[in-house]
Amino acid sequence: MKMLANFFKEDCHFFNYNLTKMLNSFFYFLRRVPLIKRMISEQVYAAYGLKSALGVILTIFSISFSFLKKVLFLIVIVALQIFLSTFVNKGTISDIFSQINPSMLQQGAFLWFVLVVIVYGFYNQFSVLITQKMIKFYTEFSLSAPQFVLGQMFVSVLKSTFFYLLTGVFYGLLANKPLLGLLMPLSYLAGNLLLFVFCRWLYMINFSTVMRRWIGLMATVIFLIIIGSFYYLGWVASLTNLFTSWILLPAWLILTYLSFRAAWNYPKQHEFIQKTIRQSFSFYETTTNDTQKNNQYIGQGLKMQSQLQVNTDEKVSNLKGSEYLNALLFSRYRQVFNKKIRYMLAGFSVVAVFLLVLRLTNVDLGLDEAATVRLLPFLFFVMYFLSFGKQIVQMLFVNCDSSMLYYPFYRESDTILKGFTYRLRRTFQYNSLIILSIFFLFILLQVLNDFYLSWQFFGTLLLLLVALGFLFSFHELFVYYLLQPFTSDMTVSSPAYKVVTWVFYYFAYMNSQVRVTGVLYVIVVSVICLVYVAIGLVVIYRVAPKTFKTKD
């Protein structure tokens, strides 16, 4: 019992540790928000009275939420039971509400036992994994990793049992079966402890990853067959009567005692914990790399690292200073951009062939100039997804700026401004290929449909595409130089950058939904884009030398 008390003591410290980190992270976030950071000083981290008060509130909220979460699970399962019962009895939707009675609520408790205790309990114990928060806690406080991890496994089951005790009492009153106040927590505790031992035995057989997946798949099939047979054979009511009877109460008590002893005295406890820790480290190492590579903010840049090609380019060799460095970087990743260009051209070719086939098969699209003009706002959204801006920015940071920003000469105003100008020019060159491709598609549409578009339309189209080309070449670089959101460990530290990213995406999406079309739309959007670029260039020249720096 002394060891169990130590488990709860460590869990209390672990809870306070996570609570403190959450509060500090919240204060840190507030101090990163431009308009709020001036109102909050660094002394907020040492405001122990404020932290204690917030800690008490959050603790009460956490306990209440844990209880409500159990109640919510039970409500969902009861609703599922009512639905399945109605379906099996071939009832209608109107019959669902008529089946809400104490008997049906008790059957919901039995379905809870099957789904939560047996099914979820099996998967939870079979796919055991310690959290990264647990790893950081026992590492920072130099605790015994096996003892702490084992303690968390027992404490987690016991805490859930306590919350199901409260849930069972509440639910038993509703279902007119007060006995559920004891049966639910006892069945949950005994079932999880038995699965604790059984799944440890499976875990220690050293199955391969593939074999473990097959075991999980076979378990899913078996569970579905068993649950389906209960309803098909009409056994649910009988099994519910057995589950909620007083006769099983002594059996659950005995089973709880035996399962607790078996779990507590599991013979390969230490080997199991050590294996769990090793596999958890391996899992997080793999998922961290995959997460970074799939990160929308930096993933493309990381993927490009393995595709770098060292080549000799006479045009690059003749350059000097910052221009040479940037030209060399673009030269070494030229094949990556060319690959995207080939895919893009292939996509446009498919669209062109599709238009040609429609013409050859005499399919009437019913196009006129007014209908075609209504397509122009959608080009904003198309350019958003096809633009090279975001990919180039990620390439620049991951493969150049993340290292070079540590050197003083690289942070000089002249170097920053020359680098920005060169990068903007090269980004616009790549985006120009998108502009030309879209423009030629409209020309093809014109030729295949008896030249139904006026030349004023093409002037309007060209103005819009050029304005969008400048916008999407400039925007990502502008935000990057103004906020420089990336850190040396390839994460995003600026909340403002994430907000700007999502706002810009929303703006692009809303352009595809806009109702105003025609020359007015093109003029308004083009003017906004060009004014934004012009003002942004002024801001970059004045502000970027102060903001374009490395982040910790």
SVG drawing of the C-alpha trace seen along z (x, -y; Angstrom):
<svg xmlns="http://www.w3.org/2000/svg" viewBox="-43 -53 76 69">
<polyline fill="none" stroke="black" stroke-width="0.4" points="0.0,0.0 2.9,-2.3 4.0,-2.0 0.5,-2.7 0.4,-5.8 3.7,-6.9 2.2,-6.3 -0.6,-8.8 1.9,-11.2 3.9,-11.2 0.7,-11.6 -0.2,-14.7 3.2,-16.2 2.8,-15.3 -0.5,-17.0 0.9,-20.2 3.9,-20.0 1.6,-19.9 -0.6,-22.7 2.3,-25.0 3.6,-24.4 0.2,-25.0 -0.1,-28.4 3.4,-29.4 2.7,-28.5 -0.5,-30.5 1.4,-33.6 4.1,-33.1 1.5,-33.0 -0.1,-36.2 3.3,-37.9 3.7,-37.0 0.5,-38.7 1.4,-42.1 -1.3,-44.2 -1.3,-42.3 2.4,-41.8 3.0,-45.4 0.4,-44.9 2.0,-41.8 5.5,-41.9 7.9,-39.0 7.0,-39.3 3.9,-37.3 5.9,-34.1 6.7,-34.8 3.2,-35.7 2.7,-32.7 -0.5,-34.0 -2.2,-34.4 -0.9,-31.0 -2.3,-29.4 -5.7,-30.9 -5.8,-29.9 -4.5,-26.4 -7.4,-25.9 -9.9,-26.9 -8.3,-24.7 -8.1,-21.7 -11.8,-22.0 -12.5,-22.3 -10.3,-19.2 -12.1,-17.1 -15.5,-18.2 -14.6,-17.6 -13.4,-14.1 -16.7,-13.3 -18.7,-14.9 -16.7,-13.0 -17.7,-9.7 -21.3,-10.8 -21.1,-11.9 -19.7,-8.5 -22.5,-6.8 -25.1,-9.0 -23.7,-8.3 -23.7,-4.5 -27.2,-4.6 -28.3,-6.4 -26.5,-3.8 -28.3,-1.0 -31.7,-2.7 -30.9,-3.0 -29.7,0.6 -32.8,1.9 -35.1,-0.1 -33.2,1.1 -33.3,4.8 -37.0,4.6 -37.6,2.9 -39.0,-0.2 -39.2,-3.7 -37.6,-7.0 -40.8,-7.9 -40.4,-4.8 -37.0,-5.8 -38.3,-8.2 -40.9,-5.7 -38.2,-3.2 -36.5,-5.5 -37.4,-3.6 -35.5,-2.1 -35.2,1.3 -33.6,-0.3 -31.3,-2.3 -30.1,0.8 -29.4,2.4 -27.4,-0.7 -25.3,0.0 -24.6,3.6 -23.6,2.2 -21.3,-0.3 -19.7,2.7 -19.1,4.4 -17.8,1.4 -15.9,-0.5 -14.6,2.2 -14.0,5.0 -13.4,3.5 -11.8,0.2 -10.1,1.7 -8.4,4.3 -7.1,1.8 -6.0,-0.6 -4.0,2.1 -2.8,3.8 -1.4,0.6 0.3,-0.7 2.4,-3.9 3.8,-6.3 3.2,-10.0 5.9,-12.5 4.8,-14.5 5.5,-11.5 9.0,-11.2 9.8,-14.8 8.6,-14.7 10.6,-11.7 13.6,-12.9 13.6,-16.5 13.0,-15.3 15.4,-12.3 12.7,-9.8 12.8,-6.1 11.3,-5.7 9.9,-2.1 8.4,-3.0 6.8,-6.2 5.4,-4.6 4.0,-1.6 2.4,-4.0 0.7,-6.0 -0.8,-2.8 -2.4,-1.8 -3.4,-5.4 -5.1,-5.9 -7.3,-2.9 -8.1,-3.7 -9.0,-7.4 -11.3,-6.3 -12.9,-3.8 -13.6,-6.6 -15.3,-8.7 -17.3,-5.7 -18.4,-5.2 -19.9,-8.7 -21.3,-8.1 -22.8,-4.7 -24.6,-6.2 -26.1,-9.0 -27.0,-6.6 -28.4,-3.9 -30.9,-6.4 -32.1,-7.2 -32.3,-3.5 -34.1,-2.6 -31.2,-0.3 -29.1,-1.7 -26.9,1.4 -25.3,0.0 -23.4,-2.4 -21.3,0.6 -21.4,2.8 -20.1,0.2 -16.9,-0.8 -16.2,2.8 -16.7,4.2 -14.5,1.4 -11.7,2.1 -11.8,5.8 -12.1,5.8 -9.2,3.4 -6.9,5.2 -7.6,8.6 -6.9,7.1 -3.8,5.5 -2.4,8.9 -3.6,10.6 -2.3,7.8 1.0,7.8 1.4,11.4 0.6,10.8 2.9,7.7 5.9,9.7 5.6,12.4 7.6,10.0 5.3,10.0 6.3,7.9 4.6,4.7 2.7,6.3 1.6,9.2 0.4,6.8 -1.7,5.1 -3.2,8.4 -4.0,9.2 -5.8,5.9 -7.7,6.5 -8.7,10.0 -9.8,8.7 -12.0,6.1 -13.6,8.8 -14.3,11.0 -15.8,8.1 -18.1,7.2 -19.2,10.8 -19.9,11.1 -21.8,7.9 -23.8,8.6 -24.7,12.0 -26.1,10.6 -28.6,8.5 -29.3,11.1 -30.0,13.8 -31.9,11.5 -29.7,12.1 -29.2,8.4 -32.1,8.4 -31.1,11.7 -27.4,10.7 -28.5,7.3 -30.5,9.0 -27.5,11.1 -25.1,8.1 -27.3,6.0 -28.3,8.8 -27.2,8.9 -25.8,12.4 -22.8,11.0 -21.8,8.5 -19.8,11.0 -18.3,12.4 -17.1,8.9 -15.6,8.2 -13.7,11.5 -12.6,10.9 -11.5,7.4 -9.3,8.7 -7.8,11.5 -7.2,9.3 -5.5,6.6 -3.2,9.1 -2.4,10.6 -1.7,7.2 0.4,6.0 2.5,9.2 2.9,9.6 6.2,11.6 7.7,9.6 6.7,6.2 10.1,4.6 10.9,6.1 7.5,5.0 8.0,1.4 11.5,1.2 10.2,2.5 7.3,0.0 9.8,-2.9 12.1,-1.7 9.2,-1.4 7.7,-4.7 11.0,-6.5 11.2,-4.8 7.7,-5.7 8.1,-9.4 11.4,-9.7 9.7,-8.4 6.5,-10.4 8.5,-13.6 10.4,-13.3 7.2,-12.5 5.3,-15.4 8.0,-17.9 8.1,-16.7 4.3,-16.9 4.1,-20.3 2.4,-22.8 4.7,-25.6 8.1,-23.9 7.5,-20.4 8.2,-21.2 11.6,-22.8 12.6,-19.7 11.6,-17.3 13.7,-19.4 16.9,-18.9 17.3,-15.3 16.9,-16.5 19.7,-19.0 22.0,-18.7 25.5,-20.2 26.1,-21.5 28.3,-24.1 26.5,-27.1 28.7,-29.6 26.0,-32.3 26.2,-31.8 30.0,-31.7 30.1,-35.2 28.0,-36.7 29.2,-38.0 28.0,-38.5 24.4,-38.0 23.3,-37.6 25.8,-34.8 24.6,-33.0 20.9,-33.2 21.6,-32.3 23.6,-29.2 20.7,-28.1 18.1,-28.4 20.5,-26.7 21.0,-23.7 17.2,-23.2 16.4,-23.9 15.5,-20.3 13.0,-20.3 11.2,-23.3 11.4,-21.9 9.7,-18.8 6.8,-20.8 6.7,-22.7 6.5,-19.4 3.6,-18.2 1.8,-21.5 2.2,-21.5 1.0,-17.9 -2.1,-19.0 -2.7,-21.9 -2.2,-19.6 -4.9,-17.2 -7.3,-20.2 -6.4,-21.2 -6.9,-17.7 -10.3,-17.6 -11.4,-20.8 -10.2,-19.5 -12.2,-16.2 -15.3,-18.2 -14.9,-20.2 -14.3,-17.1 -17.4,-15.3 -19.5,-18.5 -20.4,-18.8 -22.1,-22.2 -20.8,-23.8 -23.2,-26.7 -20.4,-29.2 -20.6,-32.9 -18.4,-35.8 -20.5,-36.6 -20.3,-33.0 -16.5,-33.0 -16.0,-36.2 -17.7,-34.6 -14.7,-32.2 -12.2,-34.9 -12.6,-35.2 -11.8,-31.5 -8.3,-32.1 -7.4,-33.7 -7.9,-30.4 -6.1,-28.5 -3.1,-30.8 -3.0,-30.3 -2.5,-26.5 -0.2,-26.6 2.1,-29.4 5.7,-28.7 5.9,-31.3 5.4,-29.1 7.7,-26.3 10.5,-28.9 10.2,-30.5 10.5,-27.1 13.5,-26.2 15.2,-29.5 14.9,-29.1 15.6,-25.4 18.5,-25.3 20.1,-28.7 18.7,-31.3 18.5,-29.0 22.3,-28.8 23.3,-32.1 21.2,-34.3 23.7,-33.6 26.4,-35.6 26.4,-39.4 27.2,-40.3 24.1,-38.4 21.8,-40.5 23.1,-43.8 20.5,-46.0 22.1,-46.0 22.4,-42.2 18.8,-41.6 17.4,-44.0 19.4,-42.7 18.5,-39.1 14.8,-40.0 14.9,-41.7 16.6,-38.7 14.3,-36.2 11.2,-38.2 12.4,-38.3 13.1,-34.6 9.7,-33.7 7.9,-35.8 9.7,-34.1 8.4,-30.7 4.9,-32.1 5.0,-33.6 4.8,-30.0 1.5,-29.5 0.2,-32.9 1.2,-31.9 -0.4,-28.4 -3.7,-29.8 -3.6,-32.5 -3.0,-29.9 -5.9,-27.8 -8.2,-30.7 -6.8,-31.3 -7.4,-27.6 -11.0,-27.9 -11.4,-30.9 -10.1,-29.1 -12.1,-25.9 -15.4,-27.9 -15.4,-30.1 -13.6,-33.1 -16.5,-34.0 -14.4,-36.1 -13.6,-39.7 -10.1,-41.1 -11.2,-43.3 -11.7,-40.1 -8.1,-39.0 -6.8,-42.5 -8.8,-42.1 -7.6,-38.6 -4.0,-39.5 -4.3,-42.4 -5.7,-40.1 -3.1,-37.3 -0.2,-39.8 -1.6,-41.4 -2.0,-37.9 1.4,-36.9 2.9,-39.9 0.8,-39.2 1.6,-35.5 5.3,-36.1 5.5,-38.9 3.2,-37.9 5.0,-34.8 8.4,-36.6 6.9,-39.7 5.4,-37.8 8.6,-35.7 10.9,-38.8 8.5,-40.8 7.8,-38.1 10.6,-35.4 8.5,-32.8 10.8,-29.8 13.1,-28.6 16.4,-26.7 14.5,-23.4 12.2,-23.9 9.1,-25.0 6.9,-28.0 7.2,-30.4 5.0,-33.2 1.2,-33.0 0.9,-36.1 2.3,-34.1 -0.2,-31.3 -3.0,-33.8 -1.9,-35.6 -1.5,-32.3 -5.1,-31.3 -6.5,-34.7 -4.9,-34.8 -6.2,-31.3 -9.7,-32.4 -9.4,-35.5 -8.4,-33.3 -11.3,-30.9 -13.8,-33.8 -12.7,-35.0 -14.0,-31.8 -17.4,-32.5 -17.6,-36.2 -20.7,-37.3 -19.3,-40.4 -17.7,-39.7 -16.6,-41.4 -14.3,-44.4 -15.2,-45.9 -13.9,-42.8 -10.7,-42.6 -9.9,-46.3 -10.6,-46.2 -8.6,-43.0 -5.8,-44.2 -5.5,-47.6 -5.6,-46.0 -2.8,-43.5 -0.6,-46.1 -1.1,-48.6 -0.4,-45.8 2.9,-45.0 3.9,-48.6 3.3,-49.4 4.8,-46.1 8.0,-46.9 8.3,-50.2 7.7,-48.3 10.3,-45.7 13.0,-48.3 12.3,-50.0 11.5,-47.2 13.0,-43.9 16.5,-44.7 15.1,-44.9 12.8,-41.8 14.7,-39.4 16.7,-37.5 17.0,-34.1 14.6,-32.9 15.3,-30.7"/>
</svg>
